[in-house]
């Protein structure tokens, strides 16, 4: 069985997909069976997607496209802040 340190190192260095298939299969099985490595693998994937999205929107100048609030949402936030004061 492959150790968690080996899996984490391969995932962190983005070398997982460069490995030959006979080394990738035990790592894939380990990731599926080990809760910690599975969670770490998902975090690596999420980070890669986030960086890719950031780089795609960086060229257009629209860095945070999904973080825009509607006018209605802004009004509700303002009203909630006024109620708390």
N, C-alpha and C positions, 0 to 999 in steps of 0.2 A: 504494500500500500504506500502511496505517496504521502509525504508529510505535508502538513499545512504550510510550513515555511516555504517549501518548494513551490506549492501552488501560488501562494501570495507573491513570491518573487517573480514568477513567470507572468502573473497578471499585472503586477506593477510595472514590469519592464515591457509590457505589450508583446511579449514573445510567445504567448500561448498559441496563436494561430500560425506561427512560424515553425512550430515543432512538428516532427513527423507524426503520422497518424497513430503509430503504435505507442507513442508517448502521450498524445493528446487524449486518447480514450481513457486511460486510468485517471488523468486529471479531470476529465469531464465527469466520470463516475464519482470521484472524490468531491467535486463541487456540488453534485446532486445529493450526496449523502451527508456531507458535513454542513451543518447549519451555518457555522461561522464563515466558512469559505464561500458558501452560496450567497450569503448576505454581502460579503466583500466583493464578490464577482458582480452582483447587481449594482453595487455602489460604483464600481469601476465603469460599468456600462453607462450608468446615469451620468457620470462625470464626462465620459467621452461624448455622449449626446449633447450635453450642455455646452461643451467647448465647441463642438461642431456647429451648433445653432448660433453661438456667439460669433464665431468667425464668419458665418454666412451673413449675419446681420451687421457686422462691423463695417463691411464695405459700403453698405447703403446708408450708414449713419443712424440706423434704427436699432440700437443695441438691445432694448428691452421691449420687444413688440407685444409680448403677452402680459405686460405689467401695466397696461393702460386701463384706467378706470372710466366707466361711463359717467355721464353728467349726473344721472340719478344716484349712482353709488357715492359720488363726491358729496352730493347734497345730504344723503343719509349720514355720512361720516361727520360732516359739519354739524348736523343737528344733534348727533350723539355726543359730540365734544361740547357743544353749548349746554346740553342737559347736565353734563358732569361738572360744569363750572359753577 
